Amino acid sequence: MEYENKHILAPMVRVGTLPFRLLAAEYGADITYGEEIIDHKILKCERRVNDYLGTTDFVERGTGDVVFRTCHEERNRLVFQMGSSDAVRALAAAELVSKDVAAIDINMGCPRSFSISGGMGAALLSKPELVHDILTTLRRNLNNAVTCKIRLLNSSQDTVELSRRIEMSGVSALAVHGRRVKDRPRDPAKWSEIADVVSALSIPVIANGDVFDYEHFEQIKIATGATAVMVARGALWNASIFRAEGKLSWEDVKREYLRKCILWDNGVKSTKQTLKEMIMHYSCLELAEGKVVTKSQTIADLANIYGEEGYYQFVTKNR
């Protein structure tokens, strides 16, 4: 995995499934992160080759639920992001997926109470010894690139000190979200504090925060000196942000996303979640489109909403 001058799709829960990752890559994303999956969850799964779809599925034993789905096409750019608070468990989970992904990333920035209460995500920011243990264990035992994604700490100096500790573990790159745990999405990202990390490290740093147009990729690189740039909400609202030629209509992007969900048999819950996030940015869930998407129960329902019922019938009959 190379990180020089890369545009990267950030990990997003319930959004970063196979169809959305492939959509972002089609528009120009060089590296794509899957949604965060907790180590406990992936360890309940078994790896299955899905000849019907041409995918590799990690299916939860006992339920049959597909927890993680990938395909050969994305193998060399896919990052599996994991939530973990234990080095041995993290390694066991990483080994399960290691043959099907390019890199393993440990989430050290999620501020949600579920992650923090389990000692994962942003809770790791205050546990440098555990951070070092998890990362060095993965590095010593995997052939994949190993990275992590953090948020800013209370001071720039604290962030730099933790980043140096992370660098010492031998990771291939470090992603820095330019907000603190207490910050909200509406608070501006602190690009200057990402720059402090870049100045202190020799490994590639991936800058993340407030990238909403293609021009912002270059702006944040200049402001921070970062090697690569990661985008979350800007891609969620319109995945064609990765196009150097400019964004496409969000209506066109929305339909192309749905077609990929049909093609790859994506779960209706994550498909609805992504569509609703798009609608909320450009419109309102209380208007007609939002209401029918919210009420839909199946992918077929969604296909009918967007005039893709013919495509749905063709795909399902010819798999």
QUIURLIN-V601379 format. One record per pair of residues at least 12 apart in sequence whose ideal C-beta (glycine too) atoms are under 10 Angstrom apart, sorted by the first residue. I is the first residue (numbers start at 1). J is the second residue. D is the distance in Angstrom with one decimal. If there is no record, write none. Layout:
I&J&D  I&J&D
This chain:
1&30&9.9  1&31&7.2  1&76&7.9  1&77&7.9  1&78&9.6  1&79&7.9  1&101&9.8  1&102&4.9  1&103&5.1  1&144&8.1  1&145&4.2  1&146&9.9  1&147&8.4  1&172&6.4  1&173&7.9  1&204&9.7  2&30&8.7  2&31&9.0  2&145&9.4  2&172&9.4  2&173&9.7  2&204&8.7  2&227&9.6  2&228&9.3  3&30&9.1  3&31&7.9  3&103&9.8  3&145&8.8  3&147&8.7  3&172&7.2  3&173&4.8  3&174&9.8  3&175&9.7  3&203&8.6  3&204&3.8  3&205&8.7  3&206&6.8  3&226&9.5  3&227&5.2  3&228&4.9  4&30&9.9  4&204&7.2  4&227&5.9  4&228&7.4  5&30&8.3  5&217&9.5  5&221&8.2  5&227&7.3  5&228&6.9  5&229&9.1  6&29&8.7  6&30&4.2  6&31&5.5  6&77&9.2  6&173&9.4  6&204&8.6  6&206&7.8  6&217&9.8  6&227&7.5  6&228&4.0  6&229&7.6  6&230&8.9  7&24&9.1  7&27&9.6  7&28&6.4  7&29&5.8  7&30&5.4  7&31&7.8  7&211&9.0  7&214&8.7  7&217&5.8  7&228&7.3  7&229&5.9  7&230&8.3  7&231&7.3  7&235&9.5  7&241&8.7  7&242&5.6  7&244&9.4  8&24&9.2  8&29&6.6  8&30&6.6  8&31&4.4  8&32&7.4  8&33&7.0  8&77&9.2  8&79&8.3  8&173&9.8  8&175&7.9  8&206&6.2  8&207&9.7  8&208&8.3  8&211&9.9  8&217&9.9  8&228&5.8  8&229&6.7  8&230&4.3  8&231&7.2  8&232&9.8  8&235&9.4  8&242&9.4  9&21&6.5  9&23&9.2  9&24&4.3  9&25&7.8  9&27&9.6  9&29&4.6  9&30&9.0  9&31&7.1  9&32&4.3  9&33&5.9  9&34&9.4  9&77&9.3  9&79&9.1  9&230&7.5  9&231&6.9  9&232&8.1  9&235&5.6  9&236&9.4  9&239&8.0  9&241&9.6  9&242&7.8  10&24&9.8  10&29&9.9  10&31&10.0  10&32&9.2  10&33&5.9  10&79&9.9  10&81&9.2  10&149&8.1  10&175&8.0  10&177&8.4  10&206&9.2  10&208&6.1  10&209&9.7  10&211&9.2  10&229&9.9  10&230&4.7  10&231&6.0  10&232&3.7  10&233&8.6  10&234&9.2  10&235&7.1  10&236&8.9  11&32&9.2  11&33&4.0  11&34&6.5  11&35&5.8  11&36&5.4  11&37&9.5  11&79&7.7  11&80&9.4  11&81&4.3  11&82&9.8  11&105&7.3  11&107&7.0  11&109&9.6  11&110&9.1  11&149&7.2  11&175&9.2  11&230&8.9  11&232&7.9  12&33&8.1  12&34&9.3  12&35&6.0  12&36&8.6  12&81&9.8  12&232&5.7  12&233&8.4  12&235&8.1  12&236&6.1  12&273&9.7  12&274&8.7  12&277&8.8  13&35&4.9  13&36&5.9  13&37&9.3  13&81&9.7  13&83&10.0  13&107&10.0  13&110&8.4  13&112&8.6  13&270&9.2  13&273&8.8  14&35&6.3  14&267&9.2  14&269&7.2  14&270&4.8  14&271&9.5  14&272&9.2  14&273&4.4  14&274&7.3  14&277&8.9  15&34&9.9  15&35&6.5  15&232&8.8  15&233&10.0  15&235&8.8  15&236&5.9  15&239&9.9  15&270&7.0  15&271&9.9  15&273&6.7  15&274&5.0  15&277&6.9  15&278&9.9  16&32&7.4  16&33&6.0  16&34&5.0  16&35&3.9  16&36&8.3  16&37&9.9  16&79&9.7  16&81&8.1  16&232&9.3  16&235&9.5  16&236&9.3  16&270&9.0  16&274&9.3  17&34&7.4  17&35&6.6  17&66&9.3  17&68&8.6  17&69&6.9  17&70&9.7  17&260&9.6  17&261&8.3  17&264&8.3  17&266&5.7  17&267&7.5  17&270&5.2  17&271&8.3  17&273&9.7  17&274&8.2  18&32&9.6  18&34&8.3  18&53&9.3  18&55&7.1  18&57&9.8  18&66&9.6  18&68&8.8  18&69&4.9  18&70&6.2  18&71&6.6  18&73&9.5  18&74&7.6  18&78&9.3  18&260&8.0  18&261&9.0  18&263&9.6  18&264&5.2  18&265&9.3  18&266&6.8  18&270&9.9  19&69&9.3  19&256&9.4  19&257&6.4  19&258&8.5  19&259&8.5  19&260&3.7  19&261&4.6  19&262&8.6  19&263&7.4  19&264&5.1  19&265&9.3  19&266&4.9  19&270&8.7  19&271&7.7  19&274&8.5  20&32&8.4  20&34&9.6  20&35&9.0  20&235&8.4  20&236&8.4  20&239&6.9  20&257&6.5  20&260&7.7  20&261&8.5  20&266&8.5  20&270&8.4  20&271&9.3  20&274&6.2  21&33&8.0  21&34&6.7  21&35&9.4  21&69&9.9  21&70&8.3  21&71&9.6  21&73&9.8  21&74&6.1  21&77&8.6  21&78&7.0  21&79&9.7  21&239&9.6  21&260&9.4  21&264&10.0  22&70&9.9  22&71&7.9  22&73&7.1  22&74&6.5  22&239&9.9  22&257&9.6  22&260&5.8  22&263&9.0  22&264&7.5  23&235&9.1  23&239&4.9  23&240&8.6  23&242&9.5  23&253&7.6  23&256&6.3  23&257&5.4  23&259&9.3  23&260&5.6  23&261&9.4  23&274&9.7  24&77&10.0  24&231&9.0  24&235&5.9  24&236&9.8  24&239&4.9  24&240&8.9  24&241&8.6  24&242&6.0  24&257&9.8  25&73&8.2  25&74&6.6  25&77&6.6  25&78&9.3  25&239&9.4  25&242&8.2  26&239&8.3  26&240&9.0  26&242&8.7  26&243&9.5  26&256&8.0  26&260&8.6  27&235&8.7  27&238&9.2  27&239&5.6  27&240&4.7  27&241&7.5  27&242&4.3  27&243&5.1  27&244&9.8  27&245&9.8  27&247&8.9  27&248&7.9  27&253&8.2  27&256&9.1  28&214&8.8  28&239&9.5  28&240&8.3  28&241&8.7  28&242&3.6  28&243&5.5  28&244&6.7  28&245&9.1  29&77&7.8  29&230&9.8  29&231&8.5  29&235&7.5  29&239&8.0  29&241&9.0  29&242&4.7  29&243&10.0  30&77&6.5  30&228&8.0  30&229&10.0  30&242&8.4  31&74&9.9  31&76&9.5  31&77&5.1  31&78&8.0  31&79&6.3  31&102&7.9  31&103&8.1  31&173&9.7  31&206&8.8  31&228&7.6  31&230&8.4  32&74&6.5  32&77&5.8  32&78&6.0  32&79&7.0  32&102&9.7  32&235&9.5  32&242&10.0  33&77&9.8  33&78&7.9  33&79&4.5  33&80&8.1  33&81&5.3  33&103&8.9  33&105&6.6  33&107&9.7  33&147&9.6  33&149&8.3  33&175&8.8  33&230&7.9  33&232&9.3  34&68&6.7  34&69&9.2  34&70&7.7  34&74&9.4  34&78&6.7  34&79&6.9  34&80&5.6  34&81&5.9  34&82&9.4  34&97&9.3  34&101&8.0  34&105&9.1  35&68&8.6  35&80&9.8  35&81&7.1  35&270&8.2  36&80&9.4  36&81&4.8  36&82&6.9  36&83&5.2  36&84&10.0  36&105&8.8  36&106&9.6  36&107&4.9  36&109&9.9  36&110&6.6  36&112&9.8  36&115&8.1  36&120&8.8  36&121&8.1  36&149&9.3  37&58&8.6  37&67&6.4  37&68&5.9  37&80&7.4  37&81&7.2  37&82&6.1  37&83&7.0  37&84&9.9  37&93&8.1  37&97&8.8  37&107&9.4  38&67&9.6  38&82&7.4  38&83&4.4  38&84&7.4  38&85&9.6  38&89&9.8  38&93&8.5  38&107&9.3  38&114&8.9  38&115&8.4  38&118&7.6  38&120&7.2  38&121&9.9  39&82&5.7  39&83&6.7  39&84&4.3  39&85&8.3  39&86&7.3  39&88&9.7  39&89&4.9  39&90&5.5  39&91&9.1  39&92&7.5  39&93&3.9  39&94&8.3  39&96&9.5  39&106&9.6  39&118&10.0  39&120&8.6  39&134&10.0  40&83&8.7  40&84&8.7  40&85&10.0  40&86&9.6  40&89&7.4  40&93&8.2  40&118&8.7  40&120&10.0  41&58&9.3  41&60&7.5  41&65&9.8  41&67&5.8  41&68&8.9  41&82&9.5  41&83&8.6  41&93&8.5  42&58&6.3  42&60&9.1  42&67&6.3  42&68&6.6  42&80&8.5  42&82&7.3  42&83&9.8  42&84&9.8  42&89&9.9  42&92&9.0  42&93&4.7  42&94&8.8  42&96&6.0  42&97&6.7  43&61&10.0  43&89&7.1  43&92&6.1  43&93&5.4  43&96&7.0  44&58&9.3  44&59&9.5  44&60&5.2  44&61&5.9  44&62&7.9  44&63&8.6  44&65&9.5  44&67&7.7  45&57&8.6  45&58&4.1  45&59&5.8  45&60&5.3  45&61&6.9  45&63&9.8  45&65&8.8  45&66&8.8  45&67&5.2  45&68&7.2  45&93&9.3  45&96&7.1  45&97&9.0  46&58&7.3  46&59&6.0  46&60&8.4  46&61&6.0  46&96&8.7  47&59&8.1  47&68&9.4  47&96&6.6  47&97&7.8  47&99&8.5  47&100&7.8  48&66&9.0  48&69&10.0  50&66&8.6  50&69&7.8  50&71&9.0  50&264&9.9  50&265&8.8  52&265&8.4  52&319&5.9  53&66&10.0  53&69&8.0  53&71&7.9  53&263&8.5  53&264&6.3  53&265&5.9  53&319&7.2  54&71&6.1  54&72&7.8  54&73&8.9  54&263&9.9  54&264&8.9  54&319&9.4  55&69&5.2  55&70&6.5  55&71&4.8  55&72&8.7  55&73&9.7  55&100&9.8  55&264&6.9  55&265&8.4  56&68&8.7  56&69&7.3  56&70&5.4  56&71&6.9  56&72&8.0  56&75&9.2  56&97&9.0  56&99&8.7  56&100&5.2  56&101&9.9  57&69&5.1  57&70&8.3  57&71&9.9  57&265&9.8  58&70&8.5  58&80&9.8  58&96&7.2  58&97&6.7  58&100&8.5  65&267&8.3  66&265&8.5  66&266&9.2  66&267&7.1  68&80&7.5  68&96&9.4  68&97&6.9  68&100&8.8  68&101&9.3  69&100&10.0  69&264&7.1  69&265&8.4  69&266&8.1  69&267&9.2  70&97&8.2  70&100&5.4  70&101&7.0  71&100&9.0  71&264&7.7  72&100&8.6  74&100&9.3  74&101&8.7  74&102&8.6  75&99&8.9  75&100&6.5  75&101&7.1  75&102&6.7  76&101&9.3  76&102&5.4  76&103&10.0  77&101&9.4  77&102&6.0  77&103&9.1  78&97&9.5  78&100&7.7  78&101&4.8  78&102&5.6  78&103&7.7  79&101&6.7  79&102&6.5  79&103&4.5  79&104&7.4  79&105&5.0  79&144&9.2  79&145&8.1  79&147&7.1  79&149&9.5  79&173&9.8  79&175&9.5  80&93&8.9  80&94&7.5  80&96&9.6  80&97&5.1  80&98&8.3  80&100&8.1  80&101&4.4  80&102&8.7  80&103&7.2  80&104&5.5  80&105&6.9  80&144&8.4  81&101&9.8  81&103&9.2  81&104&8.1  81&105&4.4  81&106&7.7  81&107&5.5  81&110&9.7  81&147&9.0  81&148&9.2  81&149&7.3  81&175&9.8  82&94&6.8  82&97&8.7  82&104&6.5  82&105&6.9  82&106&5.9  82&107&6.7  82&120&9.0  82&134&9.5  82&138&9.3  82&148&9.7  83&106&8.0  83&107&5.0  83&108&9.4  83&110&7.0  83&112&9.9  83&114&9.0  83&115&5.9  83&118&7.5  83&119&9.7  83&120&4.3  83&121&6.2  83&124&9.6  84&106&6.2  84&107&8.1  84&108&9.8  84&118&9.2  84&119&8.8  84&120&6.1  84&121&9.7  84&124&8.7  84&130&9.7  84&134&6.3  84&138&9.4  85&106&9.8  85&115&9.1  85&118&6.1  85&119&3.5  85&120&4.9  85&121&9.0  85&123&7.2  85&124&7.1  85&127&8.4  85&130&7.1  85&134&8.1  86&119&8.2  86&120&9.4  86&130&8.4  86&133&8.8  86&134&7.5  86&137&9.5  87&130&7.7  87&131&9.8  87&132&9.3  87&133&4.6  87&134&4.6  87&135&8.4  87&136&8.0  87&137&4.0  87&138&7.8  87&141&9.9  88&133&9.4  88&134&9.4  88&137&7.3  89&134&9.2  90&104&8.4  90&106&6.8  90&120&9.9  90&133&9.3  90&134&5.2  90&135&9.0  90&137&6.9  90&138&6.3  90&146&10.0  91&104&9.4  91&134&8.5  91&137&5.3  91&138&6.0  91&140&9.0  91&141&5.6  91&142&7.7  93&138&9.9  94&106&9.2  94&134&10.0  94&137&9.2  94&138&5.8  94&141&8.2  94&142&6.0  94&144&7.4  94&146&8.2  95&138&9.5  95&141&7.5  95&142&7.3  95&144&9.8  97&144&9.0  98&138&9.6  98&141&9.3  98&142&5.7  98&143&7.2  98&144&5.4  99&143&9.3  99&144&9.0  101&144&6.6  101&145&9.4  102&144&6.6  102&145&6.5  103&142&9.3  103&144&5.4  103&145&3.9  103&146&6.9  103&147&5.9  103&171&9.8  103&172&7.0  103&173&8.4  104&135&9.8  104&138&6.0  104&139&9.6  104&142&6.4  104&144&5.3  104&145&7.4  104&146&5.4  104&147&7.5  104&148&9.4  104&171&10.0  104&172&9.9  105&138&9.9  105&144&9.9  105&145&8.8  105&146&7.7  105&147&4.7  105&148&6.1  105&149&6.0  105&171&9.2  105&172&9.8  105&173&9.0  105&174&10.0  105&175&7.5  106&120&8.8  106&121&9.6  106&124&7.7  106&131&8.0  106&134&5.9  106&135&6.7  106&138&7.5  106&146&7.8  106&147&7.7  106&148&4.3  106&149&7.7  106&150&9.4  106&166&9.6  106&171&8.9  107&120&6.8  107&121&5.4  107&122&8.8  107&124&8.3  107&148&7.5  107&149&6.0  107&150&9.1  107&175&9.9  108&120&8.4  108&121&6.7  108&122&7.0  108&123&8.6  108&124&4.4  108&125&6.1  108&127&9.3  108&131&6.7  108&134&9.1  108&135&9.5  108&148&5.1  108&149&6.2  108&150&4.6  108&151&7.7  108&162&8.8  108&166&8.4  108&174&9.5  108&175&9.4  108&177&9.8  109&121&6.4  109&122&5.7  109&124&8.7  109&125&7.6  109&148&8.6  109&149&5.3  109&150&5.2  109&151&4.0  109&152&9.0  109&175&8.2  109&176&8.6  109&177&5.2  109&179&8.7  109&180&9.9  109&181&7.9  109&208&8.8  110&122&5.9  110&123&8.9  110&124&9.5  110&149&8.9  110&151&8.6  110&177&9.8  110&181&9.2  111&123&9.5  111&125&9.8  111&151&7.2  111&177&9.8  111&179&8.9  111&180&8.8  111&181&4.6  111&182&7.9  111&183&8.6  111&184&9.7  116&181&8.4  121&149&9.7  121&150&9.9  121&151&9.0  121&181&9.0  122&150&8.4  122&151&6.0  122&153&9.7  122&177&10.0  122&180&9.2  122&181&4.7  122&182&9.8  123&181&9.4  124&148&8.4  124&150&8.2  124&162&9.4  125&150&6.4  125&151&6.7  125&152&9.1  125&153&6.0  125&154&9.5  125&158&8.7  125&159&8.9  125&162&6.7  125&180&9.5  125&181&7.3  126&153&8.3  126&154&9.9  126&158&9.5  126&162&9.0  126&181&9.9  127&162&9.9  128&161&8.1  128&162&5.9  128&164&9.8  128&165&4.9  128&166&8.4  129&165&8.8  131&148&7.5  131&150&8.9  131&162&7.4  131&165&6.8  131&166&6.4  131&169&7.5  132&165&6.0  132&166&7.7  132&168&7.2  132&169&5.3  132&170&10.0  133&169&8.7  134&146&9.4  134&148&8.4  134&169&8.4  135&147&8.9  135&148&6.4  135&165&9.2  135&166&6.6  135&167&9.8  135&168&9.1  135&169&3.7  135&170&7.3  135&171&5.7  136&168&8.6  136&169&4.8  136&170&6.7  136&171&9.2  137&169&9.2  138&169&8.6  138&170&9.2  138&171&8.6  139&169&6.3  139&170&4.4  139&171&6.9  139&172&8.8  140&169&9.8  140&170&8.2  144&172&8.9  145&171&8.1  145&172&4.0  145&173&7.4  146&169&8.1  146&170&7.5  146&171&5.3  146&172&6.2  146&173&9.1  147&166&9.2  147&171&5.4  147&172&5.6  147&173&4.7  147&174&6.6  147&175&6.7  147&203&9.2  147&204&8.9  147&206&8.0  148&163&9.9  148&166&6.2  148&169&8.7  148&171&6.2  148&173&8.7  148&174&6.4  148&175&7.3  148&176&9.9  149&173&9.6  149&174&7.8  149&175&3.9  149&176&7.7  149&177&6.7  149&206&7.8  149&208&7.4  149&230&8.0  150&162&6.9  150&163&7.3  150&166&7.4  150&174&6.9  150&175&7.3  150&176&5.9  150&177&7.0  150&197&8.9  150&208&9.7  151&175&10.0  151&176&7.7  151&177&4.9  151&178&8.3  151&179&6.0  151&180&6.1  151&181&5.7  151&182&9.7  151&183&8.1  151&208&9.3  151&209&9.6  152&176&7.2  152&177&7.3  152&178&6.3  152&179&6.3  152&180&4.8  152&181&8.4  152&183&8.1  152&189&9.0  152&190&6.2  152&193&5.3  152&194&7.9  152&196&9.4  152&197&8.7  152&209&9.3  153&180&7.1  153&181&8.5  153&193&9.2  154&180&6.8  154&181&9.0  154&182&9.0  155&180&9.7  155&193&8.9  155&196&9.9  156&190&8.4  156&192&8.1  156&193&4.8  156&194&9.6  156&195&9.3  156&196&4.7  156&197&8.2  156&200&9.7  157&193&10.0  157&196&8.2  157&200&9.8  159&176&7.5  159&178&9.9  159&180&9.1  159&190&9.6  159&193&6.3  159&194&8.8  159&196&7.0  159&197&6.0  159&200&9.1  160&193&8.9  160&196&5.6  160&197&5.9  160&198&9.9  160&199&8.3  160&200&4.7  160&201&8.4  161&200&8.8  162&174&9.7  162&197&9.2  163&176&7.4  163&196&8.9  163&197&4.8  163&198&9.3  163&200&6.4  163&201&5.9  163&203&9.1  163&205&8.0  164&197&9.0  164&200&6.2  164&201&6.9  166&197&9.8  166&201&8.6  166&203&8.6  167&197&9.7  167&200&8.5  167&201&5.2  167&202&7.1  167&203&5.3  167&205&9.6  170&203&9.0  171&203&6.7  171&204&9.6  172&203&7.0  172&204&7.3  173&201&9.6  173&203&6.0  173&204&4.2  173&205&7.1  173&206&5.9  173&227&7.4  173&228&7.5  174&197&7.3  174&198&9.5  174&201&6.9  174&203&6.3  174&204&7.5  174&205&5.5  174&206&7.0  174&226&9.9  174&227&9.9  175&194&9.8  175&204&9.4  175&205&7.6  175&206&3.9  175&207&8.0  175&208&5.7  175&226&9.3  175&228&8.4  175&229&9.9  175&230&5.7  176&189&9.8  176&190&9.8  176&191&10.0  176&193&8.1  176&194&4.9  176&195&9.8  176&196&9.6  176&197&5.4  176&198&8.3  176&201&9.8  176&205&6.1  176&206&7.0  176&207&6.4  176&208&6.4  176&209&8.3  176&224&8.4  176&226&7.9  176&230&9.0  177&189&7.6  177&190&9.8  177&194&8.6  177&206&9.5  177&207&8.9  177&208&4.5  177&209&5.7  177&230&8.1  177&232&8.5  178&190&4.7  178&191&5.7  178&192&8.6  178&193&6.3  178&194&5.0  178&195&9.5  178&197&9.6  178&207&7.0  178&208&6.6  178&209&3.6  178&210&7.3  178&220&8.6  178&223&9.9  178&224&8.2  179&193&9.5  179&208&8.9  179&209&6.1  179&210&9.1  180&193&9.1  183&209&9.6  185&209&9.6  185&210&9.5  185&232&9.2  185&233&7.0  187&209&9.7  187&210&9.7  188&209&8.3  188&210&6.4  189&207&8.7  189&208&7.7  189&209&2.8  189&210&4.2  189&211&8.7  189&220&8.3  189&223&10.0  189&224&9.9  190&209&7.6  190&210&9.5  190&224&9.9  191&207&7.1  191&209&7.0  191&210&7.6  191&219&8.6  191&220&6.0  191&221&10.0  191&222&9.5  191&223&4.5  191&224&5.3  191&226&9.1  192&223&7.4  192&224&7.9  193&209&9.9  193&224&9.0  194&206&9.3  194&207&5.0  194&208&8.0  194&209&7.4  194&220&7.9  194&223&8.1  194&224&4.4  194&225&8.6  194&226&6.4  195&207&8.6  195&220&9.8  195&222&9.9  195&223&6.6  195&224&4.4  195&225&5.7  195&226&8.0  196&224&9.0  196&225&9.9  197&224&8.3  197&225&9.5  197&226&8.6  198&221&9.8  198&223&10.0  198&224&5.5  198&225&4.3  198&226&5.5  198&227&8.0  199&224&9.3  199&225&6.9  201&227&10.0  203&227&8.7  204&226&8.0  204&227&3.9  204&228&6.3  205&224&7.5  205&225&7.9  205&226&4.9  205&227&6.0  205&228&7.9  206&224&9.8  206&226&6.3  206&227&6.9  206&228&4.6  206&229&6.9  206&230&5.0  207&220&5.0  207&221&7.0  207&223&8.2  207&224&4.6  207&225&8.7  207&226&3.7  207&227&8.5  207&228&7.4  207&229&5.4  207&230&6.9  207&231&9.9  208&220&8.6  208&224&10.0  208&226&9.0  208&228&9.6  208&229&7.5  208&230&4.0  208&231&7.5  208&232&7.0  209&224&9.5  209&229&9.6  209&230&8.5  209&231&9.1  209&232&8.6  209&233&9.7  210&231&9.3  210&233&8.9  210&234&8.4  211&229&6.1  211&230&7.7  211&231&4.2  211&232&8.2  211&233&8.6  211&234&5.1  211&235&8.5  211&241&7.6  212&231&8.0  212&233&7.3  212&234&4.2  212&235&9.4  212&237&7.7  212&238&9.0  212&241&7.3  213&231&9.8  213&234&7.2  213&238&9.4  213&241&6.7  213&246&8.9  213&247&7.6  214&231&9.7  214&234&9.2  214&240&9.0  214&241&6.1  214&242&7.4  214&243&6.8  214&244&6.3  214&245&8.6  214&246&6.8  214&247&7.4  215&246&9.8  216&229&7.9  216&231&8.0  216&234&7.4  216&241&8.6  217&229&4.8  217&230&9.9  217&231&7.7  217&234&9.6  217&241&8.6  217&242&8.7  217&244&9.2  233&277&8.6  233&281&8.2  234&247&9.6  236&274&7.2  236&277&5.5  236&278&7.2  236&281&7.9  237&250&7.2  237&253&9.1  237&277&7.4  237&278&6.2  237&280&9.1  237&281&4.4  237&282&7.3  238&250&5.0  238&252&9.7  238&253&5.5  238&254&8.9  238&278&7.7  238&281&8.4  238&282&8.6  239&253&5.6  239&254&9.5  239&256&8.3  239&257&7.0  239&274&9.6  239&278&9.3  240&252&8.1  240&253&5.3  240&256&8.8  241&253&9.5  250&278&6.4  250&279&9.4  250&281&8.2  250&282&5.6  250&283&9.5  251&278&9.6  251&282&8.8  251&306&9.0  253&278&7.8  254&274&9.0  254&275&6.6  254&278&5.6  254&279&8.3  254&282&9.0  254&289&9.7  254&306&7.2  255&306&5.6  255&307&8.0  255&308&6.7  255&311&9.4  257&271&8.1  257&274&6.7  257&275&7.5  257&278&8.0  257&306&9.8  258&271&7.2  258&274&9.3  258&275&7.2  258&299&8.2  258&302&6.0  258&303&6.9  258&305&8.7  258&306&5.6  258&307&9.9  258&308&5.9  258&311&8.8  258&312&9.1  259&303&8.8  259&306&9.0  259&308&6.2  259&311&5.9  259&312&8.9  259&315&8.4  261&274&8.3  261&275&8.9  261&299&6.3  261&302&7.7  261&303&9.1  261&308&9.7  261&312&9.9  262&299&6.0  262&300&8.8  262&302&8.4  262&303&6.2  262&308&6.8  262&309&10.0  262&311&6.3  262&312&5.2  262&313&9.8  262&314&9.3  262&315&5.3  262&316&7.8  263&311&8.6  263&312&9.7  263&315&5.7  263&316&10.0  263&319&9.1  264&315&9.6  265&299&7.8  265&315&8.9  265&316&8.9  265&319&8.3  266&299&7.2  267&299&8.5  268&296&7.3  268&297&7.0  268&298&5.7  268&299&5.4  268&300&9.1  268&301&8.0  268&302&7.3  271&293&9.4  271&296&9.0  271&298&9.8  271&299&6.4  271&302&6.3  272&293&6.2  272&294&7.4  272&295&9.8  272&296&6.5  272&297&9.3  272&299&9.3  272&301&9.4  272&302&7.1  275&289&9.0  275&290&9.1  275&293&5.4  275&294&9.6  275&296&9.0  275&302&7.1  275&305&9.0  275&306&8.8  276&289&9.9  276&290&7.0  276&293&6.1  276&294&6.9  278&293&9.6  279&293&6.6  279&294&9.2  288&305&9.8  289&305&7.5  289&306&9.1  292&304&9.0  292&305&5.4  292&306&9.9  293&305&6.4  293&306&9.2  298&312&9.7  299&312&7.0  299&315&9.9  299&316&9.1  300&312&5.8  300&313&8.7  300&316&8.3  303&315&9.3  303&316&9.6
